Amino acid sequence: MSENTIIVPAFNANTSTVEGGIAIVCLKVTPHKTADWQTQILRNNEFQPLDGELEVIFAADNVQFPTLNLLAEMQTFKLLVLLDGSAQEPGIWQFYDKGVYFENNTANNPDFAVTTALNDDSTCLTITVSQVKETSNELPLAFRYLASFLPESSLGGGQLGLYYSQDPSIKIQRPQG
């Protein structure tokens, strides 16, 4: 496993509590109008460059849930993406529309569910992956971030520029067995 592998834990259960089942990763994305967007991952309380793609593995059931479907419904991966336009020219960067465009309809894969949400000022995108079925191989979730930029000189009325990132990707898997 690489340092970009994220394990979504199975649940630990006893008679009174159920724990685990959620993995959360935080990224910071720096948008650019004409160059590749830079992505950093939060590790050990500091942002570090993210090289390559994330691989998310949903761990197998270790408490013998009655059905795999129940476990799949409860385990969740959340990707928090912070948009950092502070290094750019003066103006306002925000995620646009839903903040993300899924390539080749990958968000409609029958083997997992994907939802997205933006915070109130559209600078934080949450991508949630859940309901992952057993897979014999990795399932790609290819997408592009979508963002808008309004130059400071255009505040109060002006043309909004729309930009998209290169194609980041997440590999999703729940090993069989």
C-alpha positions in Angstrom: 0.0 0.0 0.0 1.2 3.5 -0.8 0.9 6.6 1.4 -2.1 7.6 -0.8 -4.0 4.5 0.3 -6.9 5.2 2.6 -8.6 2.4 4.6 -12.3 2.9 5.5 -12.4 0.8 8.7 -15.0 -1.9 9.3 -17.0 -1.5 12.4 -16.1 -2.6 15.9 -19.1 -3.6 17.9 -19.9 -4.6 21.4 -23.2 -4.9 23.2 -23.7 -1.2 23.7 -21.8 0.7 21.0 -20.8 0.5 17.3 -17.6 2.4 16.4 -15.7 3.1 13.2 -16.8 2.9 9.6 -15.8 6.5 8.5 -12.6 7.8 6.9 -12.1 11.5 6.2 -9.4 13.0 4.1 -8.8 16.8 3.7 -7.2 18.2 0.5 -6.3 21.8 -0.3 -6.6 22.7 -4.0 -4.9 25.8 -5.5 -6.7 26.7 -8.8 -5.0 28.2 -11.8 -6.4 29.8 -14.9 -3.9 28.2 -17.3 -1.7 25.8 -15.4 -2.3 22.5 -13.5 -4.1 22.9 -10.2 -1.9 22.1 -7.2 -3.3 19.6 -4.7 -2.1 19.1 -1.1 -3.2 16.5 1.4 -3.4 17.1 5.2 -1.0 14.7 6.9 0.3 15.1 10.5 -1.5 18.5 10.8 0.2 20.1 7.8 -0.6 20.2 4.1 1.9 18.3 1.9 1.9 17.9 -1.9 -0.2 15.0 -3.1 1.6 13.0 -5.8 -0.6 10.5 -7.6 -4.2 9.5 -6.9 -6.0 8.4 -3.8 -6.9 4.7 -3.4 -9.8 4.1 -1.0 -10.2 0.6 0.3 -13.4 -0.3 2.2 -12.3 -2.9 4.8 -14.1 -6.2 5.1 -16.6 -6.9 7.8 -14.9 -8.0 11.0 -18.0 -8.3 13.2 -20.1 -10.5 11.0 -22.9 -8.0 10.1 -26.0 -9.8 9.0 -25.5 -8.8 5.4 -22.8 -7.1 3.3 -25.4 -4.6 2.2 -25.8 -3.4 5.8 -22.1 -2.9 6.2 -21.8 -1.2 2.8 -24.6 1.3 3.8 -22.8 2.2 7.0 -19.2 2.6 5.8 -18.4 6.0 4.4 -15.5 7.9 2.9 -15.5 11.7 2.9 -13.2 13.9 0.9 -13.1 17.5 2.1 -11.6 19.8 -0.6 -10.6 23.3 0.4 -10.3 25.8 -2.5 -7.3 28.1 -1.9 -7.2 31.0 -4.4 -5.1 33.2 -2.2 -1.9 32.9 -4.3 -3.7 34.2 -7.4 -4.5 37.7 -8.6 -6.9 39.6 -6.3 -10.4 38.4 -6.7 -12.8 35.6 -5.5 -12.4 31.9 -6.3 -15.3 29.7 -5.6 -16.4 26.2 -6.5 -18.9 26.5 -9.3 -22.3 24.6 -9.6 -21.7 21.4 -7.7 -18.0 21.9 -7.6 -17.1 18.9 -9.6 -17.8 17.3 -12.9 -17.7 13.5 -13.0 -16.0 12.1 -16.1 -17.6 9.4 -18.2 -20.6 9.2 -15.8 -18.4 7.5 -13.2 -20.6 8.9 -10.4 -23.4 6.7 -11.6 -21.6 3.5 -11.0 -23.9 0.8 -9.6 -21.2 -0.5 -7.3 -21.0 2.6 -5.1 -22.9 5.9 -4.3 -21.4 9.4 -4.6 -22.8 12.6 -3.3 -21.4 16.2 -3.2 -22.1 19.2 -1.2 -20.7 22.8 -0.9 -20.4 25.0 2.1 -22.2 28.4 2.2 -19.4 30.4 0.5 -18.6 27.6 -2.0 -15.0 27.3 -0.9 -15.2 23.8 0.6 -16.4 20.8 -1.4 -17.4 17.5 0.3 -17.4 14.3 -1.8 -19.0 11.4 0.0 -18.6 7.8 -1.2 -20.7 5.1 0.4 -22.6 1.9 -0.3 -19.5 0.2 -1.9 -20.2 -3.3 -3.1 -17.6 -6.1 -3.2 -15.3 -5.6 -6.2 -12.8 -7.8 -8.0 -10.9 -4.8 -9.1 -10.5 -1.1 -8.5 -13.3 1.2 -9.6 -12.2 4.6 -10.9 -14.0 7.8 -9.9 -12.6 10.3 -12.4 -13.6 13.9 -12.1 -12.6 17.6 -12.6 -13.0 20.4 -10.1 -15.1 23.3 -11.4 -14.4 26.8 -10.1 -15.3 30.3 -10.9 -13.1 33.4 -10.6 -14.3 37.0 -10.3 -11.4 39.5 -10.5 -11.4 42.2 -7.8 -11.8 44.8 -10.6 -15.1 43.2 -11.5 -16.7 43.0 -8.1 -20.1 44.5 -8.2 -20.6 43.4 -11.8 -18.4 41.8 -14.3 -17.7 38.6 -16.2 -17.3 35.5 -14.2 -14.5 33.2 -15.5 -15.1 29.4 -15.3 -12.2 27.0 -14.9 -11.7 23.3 -14.4 -8.8 21.2 -13.1 -6.9 18.5 -14.7 -8.4 15.1 -14.1 -7.9 13.9 -10.5 -9.1 10.4 -9.8 -9.9 8.2 -6.8 -9.7 4.4 -7.0 -12.4 2.7 -4.9 -12.4 -0.9 -3.8 -14.0 -3.4 -1.4 -12.0 -6.6 -1.7 -14.0 -9.8 -2.1 -14.0 -12.3 0.7 
